[in-house]
Amino acid sequence: MPEPLRIATVPYLNGRPLVHGLAERDDVSLSAAPPSHLGDLLRRGEADAALLPSIEYFRLTAGGGERLRGRAPAGVVALPVAAIGSRGPVGSVRVFGYTEPKRVRRVRLDPESRTSNVLARLLLGRVMHLSPHFAMPGEGGPDARPPDAEVMIGDRALAAAPDGAEWVMDLGEAWDHLARLPFVYAFWTARTDANLAHLVAVLSEARDAGLAARPAIAETAAGELGLPAERLQTYLEHMVRYDFGRREQKGLVGFYRMAVKDGLAPAGSRLNLARMA
C-alpha cells in the first residue's frame, strides 16, 4: 500500500472546510500547525502539501526556488484547488489599537502569523500612514512597554474583544478598500516530488464536502469557541472565501509586489500553478 499523503493544515476554524473528512481517510496523514510552522514542514520534507501562508510561498520560490530536503531535490508548486481568502471584512485577521492612531509607535505582531503580519505592515503604512516599530511578543525584554497596537489572527482574533481597544482594523476590509481585489492569506502548496494528481483529487473532494458541511462545522465549533453558531456560519459562508481563481491570483500577485516594494519579501518569485493532465 502506498504511503499516506502527508497534509498539513492550520488549527483554525477557517481551515476546517478544506480538510473535511481527511482525518478519517487511510490514504491521508493529517496534521495541524500554526501558519508560521508550515513552511518548515515543507522544507524538511515532513509534509507533502500544506495550507501555506501566501508570503511563505513567495519566500520559498524567490530567486529560482529553494532546494527542499526529502526524497529528492524538490521545490514547491501551488495547487489549483482552494485558498483561504476574503473580499471585504474577514473578522479573523485584525489589528487592535490601544491608543489613537497618530500616537501608535509600537505594534506587536502575531507569532503564529506570516502573511497577516506582512499585510498589517503594508496597510498601516499605506492606509493609515503610520511607520511604527513592529516586534514579536517578548522582543525588547520583560521591561518593554505594552504595545500601542497588536495584530491578531485566527480563532483568537475572531473571538477577541480586548479591553482598552480604541479602534480595530479588519485587514480584509482595509485591503479591499486599497486594492479592490480579493486577498489570499493561504493556499494549498505541494512539494514537486509529491503525487500531485492524487493530492489535487483528495483535496478537491475534501473541499467540496467541507463547503457543503459549513452549517454543521459552525455548530460544532460554537461549543468549542463559545461563540454563537449563527455567527460562525456567517463567517464561514460569507466572510471567508475559498476560491482560488484568476481574481484571487491577481490579488495575491499584487500583494507580493507591494511586499517586495516595501522590503518585506524577496524579489524574483512568481506564482506557479501545478499543471494537471
Secondary structure, DSSP 8 states (H G I E B T S, - for coil): ----EEEEE-SSGGGGGGGTTGGG-TTEEEEE--HHHHHHHHHTTS-SEEEEEHHHHHHHHGGG---B-SSS-B-EEEEEEEEEEESS--SSEEEEESS-GGG--EEE--TT-SHHHHHHHHHHHHTS----EEE-TTTT-TT----SEEEEEHHHHHH---TT--EEEEHHHHHHHHHSS-EEEEEEEEETTS-HHHHHHHHHHHHHHHHHTHHHHHHHHHHHHTS-HHHHHHIIIIISB---SHHHHHHHHHHHHHHHHTTSS-SS----B----
